[in-house]
Amino acid sequence: MKIIRFPRKEDWSYIAERPCLDVSQLNTIVSSVLNDVRQNGDMAVIKYERKFDHVELESLSVTDNEMIEAERIVSPELRDALLLAHHNIVSFHESQRFASSKVETQPGVTCWQKSVPIEKVGLYIPGGTAPLFSTVLMLSAPAKIAGCREIVLCTPPNRVGKVHPAILVAAKIAGVDKIFKAGGVQAIGAMAYGTESVPKVYKIFGPGNQYVMAAKQQVSLHDCAIDMPAGPSEVCVIADDSSNPEFVAADLLSQAEHGTDSQVILITTSEMILEEVQKEIHVQLEKLYRKDIAIRSLENSKLVLVKSKTEAMQLCNAYAPEHLIIATDDYAQLATQVINAGSVFLGHYACESAGDYASGTNHTLPTHGYALAYNGVNLDSYNRKITFQHLTAEGIRSIGRAVEVMAENEQLDAHKNAMSVRIKSLES
């Protein structure tokens, strides 16, 4: 990890830099795969499953027998954990339900909104080095609460054509309607365009590698909405003399093990904490199954020593992290200064892992600095707000002339006339 002591403000942009990926060749490959899936449907998806996931598939659909088998394989302890997490995720997202109210903006002019669920949504669940069954709950629970009519899930199978059983059990718990064995770019294309087996959806959710992210962004230009642009996962930890070095190191490593392109940043006002966290990282690193991945991730990461808490929070807001952990005694006061972050974890016991799995908040969050403008997935992500308005004759008298004047000055005569004929009808 790079150590930066007392950086100048003009150096903050360097600290906020993410690992840079050359996606020029990647985008060409992604475009080619997407076009093939658009034209050739299931046949193309099966071809790319053979090429990229090294599996021979006769059918893309997960069968009822496979669902039953998964229920038998998953341990009661893991099933109970999934049920607990699902309960908490549902509880939190239920609290986000929209309550509409009518507003009379002028006499005779009434406006309101209606929240309408997206009818068909697609969920992409990675299943490679880390099968993210937790993401199944995060994405499907709010979709079910919102009332989406069809919830479609795509996830890559293993080399014998089976989906990770915990992904299937989580999908059943959360109410997924259809599950397909498809990963990578071909899965995004299948959901965006529709195939003989996979229904076309109206919005795609879920994380993935750089190919999946590029595919989502390409289909979002013309064919299908997506949850948000995204990059590799990241965490920023704010620490001081009150912080626990063992906890802080564990939090940094829990993020570093996500992938080689992940990034972790520690911002601290304490030289002692900086040194102790370094030591703890080396100790804990040796015990990790994904040690090699974490080591490469740490090469992209930084330990930053600053002069004050105010400076720490300002730098953090400039970085706009996906995950922010404020591991200090005065977390409540520092929390009021948070402007840019995906999800915030407060105090010594709120580790990121809690939000990743079972506290109830959603772990599908903006990365790569997109927290400057985007929020994480929530109930609103699965809904559209449709506006309504009703005008009476009194409403025409209230705003009619203003509409005429504005339309006339924009030189849109037909717009003006649509109001003028109504005004005239009230004069006769």
URSUL-V814417 format. One line per field, one symbol per residue. ss: DSSP state (H for helix, E for strand, L for the rest). phi: phi as a letter, one per 40 degrees, with the letter a starting at -180 (. if undefined). psi: psi as a letter, one per 20 degrees, with the letter a starting at -180 (. if undefined). Layout:
ss->???
phi->???
psi->???
This chain:
ss->LEEEELLLHHHHHHHLLLLLLLLHHHHHHHHHHHHHHHHHHHHHHHHHHHHHLLLLLLLLELLHHHHHHHHHHLLHHHHHHHHHHHHHHHHHHHLLLLLLLLEEEELLEEEEEEEEELLEEEEEELLLLLLLHHHHHHHHHHHHHHLLLEEEEEELLLLLLLLLHHHHHHHHHHLLLEEEELLHHHHHHHHHHLLLLLLLLLEEELLLLHHHHHHHHHHLLLLLEELLLLLLLEEEEEELLLLLHHHHHHHHHHHHLLLLLLEEEEEELLHHHHHHHHHHHHHHHLLLLLHHHHHHHHLLLEEEELLLHHHHHHHHHHHLEEEEEEELLLHHHHHLLLLLEEEEEELLLLLHHHHHHLLLLLLLLLLLLHHHLLLLLLHHHHEEEEEEEEELHHHHHHHHHHHHHHHHHLLLHHHHHHHHHHHHHHHL
phi->.cbbbfccdcccccccccdcbcbccdcccccccccccdcbfddcccccccccbfbcbcacccccccccccdccccdccccccccccdcccdccdccdcbcacbccadgbbbabbcbcccbbbbbbdbccacccccdccccccccccgdcbbbbbaccccbgbcddcccccccdcgccbbbcabgccccccccbgbdbcccbbabbhcicccccccccccccbbacbcacabccaabbcbaccccdcccccccccccccacccabbbbbcbcccdcccdccccccdcccccdcccccccccbabbbbcacdcdcccccccfccbbbbcbccdcccccccbbacabbbgcbccddcccbachccccbcbfgcccbbbccacccbbbcbcbabbcdcccccbdcccdccccccgbcccccdcccccccccc
psi->qppopmqqhiihhghiprpppojghghggggggghggghjchggghghhgghilpophqhqprhhhgggghhgpqhggghggggggghgggghhijqpoqqqpohrpjopqrqpppqpgpqpppoqkdhoomhhhgghhhghggghkphpopppqqraijjqqphhggghhggikqgppqnprbhhgggghhhqahgpqprippqqrrahggghgghghihhhpqrgqqraqqqqpppqahiqohggggggghhhhigrhjrpqpppqjohgggghggghghghhhiphkghghghghhjrqppprhrhghghggghhhmqgpponlrhkhgghhiipgoqgqpppaiinqhhghhgihhrpjoqpakiiihiqrrpahhhjrqopqqqppahhhghgighhggggggijknhhgghhhghgghhii.
